[in-house]
Amino acid sequence: MADESDNGSFESLREAFEGVPADLSTEQKSVGASDKTWVSWLIILVFLIVWWVALIIAATVVFLAIYLVGISEGLAISVSGLLAYIILIPITLLFIHVDGSLDRIRDMLKFGSTKRVLILLLGIPIVVTIIDFVLTIVYGIAWIGIFGEPSTNTDLGTNWESSTVDIALLFLSVAIVTPIVEELMFRGYILDAINRKHGDWTAIIWSSILFGLIHLDPFVAGQAFMGGIIYGWIRVRTGSLLPSIAGHMMWNMLALMLSYL
């Protein structure tokens, strides 16, 4: 009964997706750089390490170059983050080309009808953000009860008293570009790469663990893991990257307004 209800609740959504498959076909699952499971995992982990190192190096180099010429710290952080993630876009697409399917990514980024756009970019992301917010409150209370106040650094060098340009660039970097690139990598490439060899939930959980680990800070890593579970589940159920991207954008925007500015 639970499965029937669950499947029925998504029937209208699937109709709105205009032929975008919610599940991987056998042909799509077989697309990859290797048929061996351990080699496939090795490729995933190597690509993730390269992705993460490229992010750190690009952000650091751009930050130092901008900051040393006299630009404010906040603006340097925003611009370096923005440019670093833009640099990661072709790198991520290269990973997908080598060990995945760019055609599948294009399918998962299709907009389609107005109804589909409203569901994928507004309806689902709003619900996802509310759920994520409630879970984060519970998680925060539990963390404080066990470990005490988290020591997360929320200083990005920009606050509400900063210039309009500084604030706009921070939002562009953190709330727009970052979610697009991270979802393309984790729910676009990594989730599907794991799903080729394992089931949906294995792919969702492991892609979420890897997503959490790149955030380094233990408290934020836990938040990212929870978000990754939600975004991954929605990605698998809808067959689209649009709701996870939009939900990630909403979450980062909320985090900026409540915690970082």
CORRA-V829360 format. One record per pair of residues at least 4 apart in sequence whose C-alpha atoms are under 6 Angstrom apart, sorted by the first residue. I is the first residue (numbers start at 0). J is the second residue. If there is no record, write none. Layout:
((I/J) (I/J))
//
This chain:
((15/115) (16/115) (20/238) (21/235) (21/236) (21/237) (21/238) (23/27) (23/28) (28/195) (30/99) (31/98) (31/99) (32/98) (33/39) (42/46) (46/50) (48/52) (49/53) (53/57) (54/58) (54/83) (55/59) (56/60) (57/83) (58/62) (58/79) (58/80) (58/83) (61/79) (62/66) (62/75) (62/79) (63/67) (65/70) (65/75) (66/70) (66/75) (72/156) (73/155) (73/156) (73/157) (74/165) (75/79) (77/168) (77/169) (79/83) (81/172) (87/91) (94/98) (95/99) (95/100) (95/188) (96/100) (96/101) (107/239) (107/240) (108/240) (108/241) (110/116) (116/120) (117/121) (118/122) (118/123) (119/123) (119/241) (119/242) (120/242) (120/245) (121/125) (124/128) (124/242) (124/245) (124/246) (128/132) (131/135) (134/138) (135/139) (142/146) (143/147) (143/148) (153/259) (157/161) (158/260) (159/260) (163/167) (169/173) (170/174) (171/175) (172/176) (173/177) (174/248) (174/251) (174/252) (175/248) (178/182) (178/244) (178/247) (178/248) (179/244) (181/185) (182/186) (182/244) (183/187) (184/188) (185/189) (185/190) (186/190) (188/192) (190/202) (190/206) (193/202) (194/198) (194/199) (194/202) (200/204) (202/206) (203/228) (203/231) (207/224) (207/227) (207/228) (208/224) (211/220) (211/223) (211/224) (212/220) (214/220) (216/220) (223/227) (227/231) (230/243) (233/237) (234/238) (234/239) (234/240) (242/246) (243/247) (254/258) (255/259) (255/260) (256/260))
//
